[in-house]
Amino acid sequence: MSSDAASAQAAEDADGQETDPGGGPGLKLAALAAGFVMATVDATVVNIAGAKIRTLLRLNFSELTWVIDGYVLTFASLLLLAGSLANRFGAKRIYLQGMAVFVVASAACGFASNGPALITARFVQGAGAALFMPASLTLLTNSFTDPKLRTRMVGLWTAIVSTFTALGPVIGGVLVGTLGWRSIFMLNLPIGVAGILLTRRYIAAIPAQRVRPRVLGNFLGVLGLVALSFTLIEGPSFGWSSVSVLLSGAAAVVLIGALVVQQRRSSAPIVPLALFREPRFTAANVVGFLINFGLMGGIFMLGLFLQNARGASPSLAGLQMLPMMAGPLLGNLMFARYSHRWGVRRPLIVALSLACAATAALIGISGATPYWMLAVAVGIANFGIGVSTPAMTFALMESAGAEHANIASSMLNTNRQFGGLVGVAVIGIALANPGNWYAGAHTSFLITAACYGAAALLTLKYVSVAGRPRV
């Protein structure tokens, strides 16, 4: 490091902040969207590559589920702790460190020669994503002082993330079909390095806050979620009555119970317990969990189903999933445009009911079911989820109030990741007999429809937001 760079770094470390380092809005946006795009794409792109990875690395089905859920497990478990670390040590520093961890772990995934090596690297990848995700939006909003420009940049940032979420299976299918499954991880290297360099050059630091990270509560939560994941993922292969599965199930109950007790006694709980006494807040969190349970579990199932039951290549499967994955983006745009007329409660109930009905229509899917019917039904269901997600977010934020807005947002994001984690694990149980993919699809669609239906009923009973969101 040059003496000038060292002096600049020392000045930043001394007061936790630096003056605006320059650079246009596009460069700042690119710097902070890079991490979010990588993390978002990696949550879906592996679903298309799963069939090839399983064959070439000779994985059993529980190992393949760990490849998906290992990433989500550390990502979801560490999100709240990572937010505290960003406050304590500075958002820019934690963002850069998380990006570096993610890039190195991506390389390790790309070079993995067996299942355990790939699963371990995926765990580390999730930890890196957890570090930089909470800091990315904080740095983005801090980088633009003009309110109109800030709103525009946040809107573009959201659109970029939504677009790459929809394109994830297509990107994965093309890469796997042309360059092999390892390329889906190697793609992160140039994106991640560019993001790191742009962030170091063009993103200003934010002053650190002298807050103590709530380590014990997060530690109990991580261990409880690990035990629960092991129980759900390994149950079909080890046997539900095996000693290891029974012990892990008991450990999950004990650890989660200990977390509840510890949080009730803590003077500074991770989430203020008073929030859970508000039925709308609790219901909105459960709805968020159920939405991601169905959505992520469904994506996991479809990537495998299209290739194993319908005989599609990875490239074709990715293209076939594109109209289905466009549903959430279209639903987001529809809600953003008309929410000032609709409010929150009514579109949430209607959209969730629509998603339930469209998914239920596929419970009897067979080899004679044409592709277009599958695509239309899943696309409609995902459109409903696209409307539901921002509506549910508005309902939760209004129930939390301005005082608890930040922690409610973090809680919602973490809870939705938990929903995706459990959804993939449970759908993995439904698909545990890969010799009969249609039977697995029947069960998967039934479970997903039940989740969406339960979310609609919860909304009908507990969510009573009468106001209009400001968009």
C-alpha positions in Angstrom: 0.0 0.0 0.0 1.3 3.4 -0.9 1.9 6.1 1.8 -1.0 8.2 0.4 -3.4 5.2 0.5 -2.1 4.3 4.0 -2.7 7.9 5.2 -6.2 7.9 3.8 -7.0 4.5 5.4 -5.7 5.7 8.7 -7.8 8.9 8.5 -10.9 6.8 7.8 -10.1 4.4 10.7 -9.6 7.4 13.0 -13.0 8.9 12.7 -15.0 6.2 10.9 -15.9 8.4 7.9 -14.4 9.8 4.8 -15.5 12.6 2.4 -17.4 11.8 -0.8 -14.7 10.0 -2.9 -16.4 11.0 -6.1 -17.6 8.8 -9.0 -21.0 9.0 -10.7 -24.2 7.4 -9.5 -23.7 4.5 -11.9 -20.4 3.6 -10.4 -21.7 3.7 -6.9 -24.7 1.7 -7.8 -22.6 -0.9 -9.6 -20.3 -1.2 -6.6 -23.1 -2.0 -4.2 -25.4 -4.0 -6.5 -22.5 -6.4 -7.3 -22.7 -8.2 -4.0 -26.5 -8.4 -3.9 -26.6 -9.7 -7.4 -24.1 -12.5 -6.6 -25.9 -13.5 -3.5 -29.3 -13.4 -5.1 -28.3 -15.4 -8.2 -26.4 -18.0 -6.1 -29.6 -18.6 -4.1 -31.3 -19.8 -7.3 -28.7 -20.7 -10.0 -27.6 -23.9 -8.2 -31.1 -25.3 -8.5 -30.6 -25.7 -12.3 -27.0 -27.1 -11.8 -28.2 -29.5 -9.1 -28.9 -32.5 -11.4 -25.4 -32.2 -13.0 -23.6 -31.7 -9.7 -25.4 -34.7 -8.2 -24.4 -36.9 -11.1 -20.8 -35.8 -11.6 -19.9 -35.6 -7.9 -21.9 -38.7 -7.1 -24.0 -37.1 -4.4 -26.9 -38.7 -2.7 -30.1 -36.6 -2.4 -29.4 -35.3 1.1 -25.9 -34.1 0.1 -27.5 -32.2 -2.8 -30.0 -30.6 -0.4 -27.0 -29.5 1.7 -25.4 -27.9 -1.3 -28.5 -25.7 -1.6 -29.4 -25.3 2.1 -25.8 -25.0 3.4 -25.6 -21.6 1.7 -29.0 -20.5 3.0 -28.3 -21.8 6.5 -25.2 -19.6 7.2 -26.7 -16.8 5.3 -30.0 -16.7 7.3 -28.4 -17.5 10.6 -25.8 -14.7 10.5 -27.9 -11.9 9.0 -28.9 -10.2 12.2 -25.4 -10.6 13.7 -23.8 -9.2 10.6 -26.1 -6.2 10.8 -24.7 -5.6 14.3 -21.2 -6.1 13.2 -21.7 -3.5 10.4 -22.9 -1.0 13.0 -20.0 -1.8 15.4 -17.1 -1.9 12.9 -18.4 0.2 10.0 -20.6 -0.8 7.1 -18.0 -0.3 4.4 -15.4 -2.5 6.2 -17.9 -5.3 6.8 -19.2 -5.1 3.2 -15.6 -5.4 1.8 -14.7 -8.3 4.1 -17.9 -10.1 3.2 -17.3 -9.7 -0.5 -13.8 -11.0 -0.1 -15.0 -14.1 1.8 -17.7 -14.7 -0.8 -15.2 -14.5 -3.7 -12.8 -16.9 -2.1 -15.5 -19.3 -1.2 -16.9 -19.1 -4.8 -13.5 -20.2 -6.1 -13.4 -23.0 -3.6 -16.9 -24.1 -4.9 -15.6 -24.0 -8.4 -12.6 -26.2 -7.6 -14.4 -28.6 -5.3 -13.7 -32.3 -6.2 -16.2 -33.9 -4.0 -19.5 -33.4 -2.1 -18.0 -32.5 1.4 -15.7 -29.9 -0.2 -18.5 -28.3 -2.1 -20.9 -28.3 0.9 -18.2 -26.7 3.1 -17.5 -24.0 0.6 -21.2 -23.3 0.3 -21.4 -22.8 4.1 -18.6 -20.2 3.8 -20.2 -18.5 0.8 -23.4 -18.0 2.9 -21.4 -16.5 5.7 -19.8 -14.0 3.3 -23.2 -13.1 1.8 -24.6 -12.5 5.3 -21.7 -10.1 6.0 -22.2 -7.9 3.0 -26.0 -8.0 2.5 -27.2 -5.8 5.4 -24.4 -3.3 4.7 -25.1 -2.9 1.0 -28.5 -1.1 1.3 -27.1 1.1 4.2 -24.1 2.1 2.1 -26.4 2.8 -0.9 -28.8 5.1 0.9 -25.8 6.9 2.5 -24.1 7.4 -0.8 -26.8 9.7 -2.2 -27.7 12.8 -0.2 -30.3 14.1 -2.6 -33.7 12.5 -1.7 -34.9 12.2 -5.3 -31.7 10.7 -6.5 -31.6 8.3 -3.5 -35.1 7.1 -4.3 -34.2 6.6 -7.9 -31.0 4.7 -7.1 -32.8 2.4 -4.5 -35.5 1.7 -7.2 -32.8 0.8 -9.8 -31.0 -1.3 -7.2 -34.2 -3.2 -6.5 -35.0 -3.6 -10.2 -31.5 -5.0 -10.8 -31.8 -7.5 -8.0 -35.3 -8.6 -9.1 -34.2 -8.9 -12.7 -31.2 -11.1 -11.9 -33.4 -13.2 -9.5 -35.7 -14.0 -12.5 -32.7 -14.6 -14.8 -30.9 -16.8 -12.3 -32.1 -20.2 -13.6 -31.5 -19.1 -17.2 -28.0 -17.9 -16.4 -27.4 -21.2 -14.6 -28.8 -23.3 -17.4 -26.7 -21.6 -20.1 -23.5 -21.8 -18.1 -24.0 -25.4 -17.1 -24.9 -26.4 -20.7 -21.9 -24.6 -22.3 -19.1 -24.4 -19.7 -20.1 -26.9 -17.0 -21.4 -26.6 -13.5 -18.2 -25.1 -12.1 -18.7 -22.0 -14.2 -21.7 -20.8 -12.1 -19.3 -20.2 -9.2 -16.4 -18.9 -11.2 -18.6 -16.2 -12.7 -18.6 -14.6 -9.2 -14.9 -14.0 -9.3 -14.8 -11.1 -11.8 -18.1 -9.6 -10.5 -16.9 -9.8 -6.9 -13.4 -8.3 -7.6 -15.0 -5.5 -9.6 -17.4 -4.8 -6.8 -14.6 -4.7 -4.2 -12.4 -2.3 -6.3 -15.4 0.0 -7.0 -16.4 0.0 -3.4 -13.0 0.9 -2.1 -12.7 3.7 -4.6 -16.1 5.3 -4.8 -18.1 4.4 -1.6 -17.7 6.6 1.5 -17.5 5.0 4.9 -20.2 5.4 7.6 -19.2 6.2 11.2 -19.1 3.1 13.4 -21.4 2.9 16.3 -20.2 1.6 19.7 -22.8 -1.1 20.1 -22.2 -4.6 21.4 -23.2 -7.4 19.0 -25.8 -9.8 20.6 -23.5 -12.8 20.3 -25.2 -15.3 22.7 -28.7 -15.0 21.1 -27.3 -15.3 17.6 -25.2 -18.3 18.7 -28.1 -20.2 20.1 -30.1 -19.4 17.0 -27.4 -20.7 14.7 -27.0 -23.9 16.6 -30.8 -24.4 16.8 -31.1 -23.9 13.0 -28.2 -26.3 12.3 -29.8 -29.0 14.4 -33.2 -28.4 12.7 -31.6 -28.5 9.2 -29.8 -31.8 10.0 -33.0 -33.4 11.2 -35.0 -32.4 8.1 -32.3 -33.1 5.5 -30.8 -36.3 6.9 -34.1 -37.8 8.2 -35.0 -39.6 4.9 -31.5 -41.1 4.5 -30.6 -41.9 8.1 -34.1 -42.9 9.0 -36.5 -40.8 11.2 -36.0 -43.2 14.1 -32.2 -43.2 14.0 -30.3 -42.1 17.0 -28.6 -39.2 15.2 -31.8 -37.8 13.8 -33.7 -38.1 17.1 -30.8 -36.4 18.9 -30.6 -33.6 16.4 -34.4 -33.1 16.6 -34.2 -32.9 20.4 -31.2 -30.6 20.3 -33.2 -28.3 17.9 -36.1 -28.1 20.4 -33.8 -27.5 23.4 -31.7 -24.8 21.6 -34.6 -22.9 20.2 -36.3 -23.1 23.6 -33.1 -21.8 25.2 -33.1 -18.9 22.7 -36.6 -17.9 23.6 -35.8 -18.0 27.4 -32.6 -16.1 26.9 -34.3 -13.4 24.8 -37.1 -13.1 27.4 -34.5 -12.5 30.1 -32.2 -10.3 28.1 -32.1 -6.6 28.7 -31.3 -6.0 25.1 -33.0 -8.8 23.0 -32.3 -9.2 19.3 -35.9 -8.2 18.5 -37.9 -6.3 21.1 -40.4 -8.8 22.5 -43.2 -6.2 22.6 -43.4 -6.4 18.8 -44.5 -10.0 19.0 -47.5 -9.0 21.2 -48.8 -7.2 18.1 -50.8 -9.8 16.2 -50.2 -8.1 12.8 -46.5 -8.1 13.3 -46.4 -11.8 14.2 -48.8 -12.8 11.4 -46.9 -10.8 8.8 -43.7 -12.6 9.8 -45.4 -16.0 9.6 -46.8 -15.0 6.2 -43.3 -14.0 5.0 -41.9 -17.4 6.2 -44.7 -19.3 4.3 -44.2 -17.3 1.1 -40.5 -18.0 0.9 -41.1 -21.6 2.0 -43.3 -22.2 -1.0 -41.3 -20.0 -3.5 -37.8 -21.4 -2.8 -39.0 -24.9 -2.2 -40.8 -24.7 -5.6 -37.7 -23.4 -7.4 -35.6 -26.2 -5.9 -38.2 -28.8 -7.1 -38.7 -27.4 -10.6 -35.0 -27.3 -11.5 -34.7 -31.0 -10.7 -38.1 -32.0 -12.0 -37.7 -30.4 -15.5 -34.5 -32.3 -16.0 -35.2 -35.6 -14.4 -38.9 -36.1 -15.1 -39.3 -34.1 -18.3 -35.9 -34.8 -19.8 -34.8 -31.2 -20.4 -31.2 -30.2 -20.7 -29.8 -27.7 -18.1 -30.0 -24.9 -20.8 -33.6 -25.8 -21.8 -34.7 -26.2 -18.2 -33.3 -22.7 -17.5 -35.2 -21.2 -20.4 -38.4 -23.1 -19.4 -38.2 -21.5 -16.0 -37.8 -18.0 -17.3 -41.6 -17.3 -17.7 -42.2 -18.8 -14.3 -39.5 -16.7 -12.7 -40.8 -13.5 -14.3 -43.9 -13.8 -12.2 -42.5 -12.2 -9.0 -41.0 -9.3 -10.9 -44.3 -8.6 -12.7 -46.2 -8.8 -9.4 -43.8 -6.4 -7.7 -44.3 -3.9 -10.5 -48.0 -4.3 -10.4 -48.2 -3.7 -6.7 -45.9 -0.7 -6.9 -48.1 0.9 -9.5 -51.5 0.3 -8.0 -50.9 0.0 -4.3 -52.1 3.6 -3.6 -55.5 2.5 -4.8 -55.6 -1.0 -3.4 -54.1 -0.6 0.0 -52.4 -3.7 1.5 -54.8 -6.2 3.0 -57.0 -6.8 0.0 -54.3 -7.5 -2.6 -52.4 -9.7 -0.1 -55.5 -11.9 0.4 -56.4 -12.1 -3.3 -52.8 -12.7 -4.4 -52.1 -15.4 -1.9 -55.4 -17.1 -2.7 -54.5 -16.9 -6.4 -51.1 -18.5 -5.7 -52.8 -21.2 -3.7 -55.3 -22.0 -6.4 -52.7 -22.0 -9.3 -50.4 -24.3 -7.3 -53.2 -26.6 -6.3 -54.1 -27.0 -10.0 -50.8 -28.8 -10.5 -51.2 -31.4 -7.7 -52.3 -34.0 -10.4 -49.5 -33.2 -12.9 -48.6 -36.2 -15.1 -46.4 -37.0 -18.1 -49.4 -35.9 -20.3 -49.5 -32.4 -18.8 -48.1 -30.0 -21.5 -45.3 -27.7 -20.6 -47.4 -24.6 -21.3 -49.9 -25.6 -18.6 -47.1 -26.1 -16.1 -45.5 -22.7 -17.0 -48.9 -20.8 -16.9 -49.9 -22.3 -13.5 -46.5 -21.7 -11.9 -46.2 -18.2 -13.5 -49.6 -17.2 -12.1 -48.7 -18.5 -8.7 -45.4 -16.6 -8.7 -47.2 -13.5 -9.9 -49.3 -13.8 -6.8 -46.2 -14.1 -4.7 -44.8 -11.0 -6.4 -47.8 -9.0 -5.4 -47.8 -10.5 -1.9 -44.2 -9.9 -0.9 -44.2 -6.0 -1.0 -47.8 -6.0 0.4 -46.7 -8.2 3.3 -43.6 -6.0 3.8 -45.8 -2.9 4.1 -48.1 -4.6 6.6 -45.2 -5.6 8.8 -43.5 -2.3 8.7 -46.7 -0.4 9.6 -47.3 -2.8 12.5 -43.8 -2.2 13.8 -43.9 1.6 13.6 -41.1 4.0 12.9 -39.4 3.3 16.2 -38.7 -0.3 15.3 -38.5 0.0 11.5 -34.8 -1.1 11.1 -35.0 -4.2 13.4 -38.4 -5.2 11.8 -36.8 -5.0 8.4 -33.9 -7.2 9.5 -36.2 -9.6 11.2 -38.3 -9.9 8.1 -35.3 -10.6 5.8 -33.9 -13.2 8.2 -37.3 -14.9 8.7 -37.9 -15.1 4.9 -34.4 -16.8 4.6 -35.5 -19.3 7.3 -38.6 -19.9 5.2 -36.5 -20.7 2.1 -34.2 -22.9 4.1 -37.0 -25.0 5.6 -38.9 -25.0 2.3 -35.9 -26.6 0.4 -35.4 -29.1 3.3 -39.1 -30.2 3.4 -39.4 -30.4 -0.4 -36.2 -32.4 -0.4 -38.0 -34.9 1.9 -40.9 -35.1 -0.7 -38.3 -35.8 -3.5 -36.3 -38.2 -1.5 -37.4 -41.1 -3.8 -35.9 -39.9 -7.1 -37.2 -42.9 -8.9 -40.7 -41.4 -8.9 -40.4 -37.7 -9.7 -44.1 -37.3 -10.4 -45.1 -38.5 -7.0 -42.6 -36.1 -5.5 -44.0 -33.3 -7.6 -47.6 -34.1 -6.5 -46.5 -33.8 -2.8 -44.4 -30.7 -3.4 -47.3 -28.8 -5.1 -49.6 -29.9 -2.3 -47.3 -28.6 0.4 -46.7 -25.4 -1.5 -50.4 -24.8 -2.0 -51.1 -25.5 1.7 -48.5 -22.8 2.6 -50.0 -20.2 0.4 -53.5 -21.0 1.6 -52.4 -20.8 5.2 -50.8 -17.5 4.5 -54.0 -16.2 3.0 -56.1 -17.3 6.0 -53.6 -15.6 8.4 -53.9 -12.4 6.5 -57.7 -12.6 6.5 -57.7 -13.0 10.3 -54.9 -10.8 11.5 -53.7 -8.3 8.9 -56.0 -5.3 9.0 -53.9 -2.5 7.5 -56.3 0.1 6.3 -53.8 2.7 5.2 -52.2 3.1 1.8 -48.5 2.6 1.4 -46.6 5.6 0.2 -44.8 4.7 -3.0 
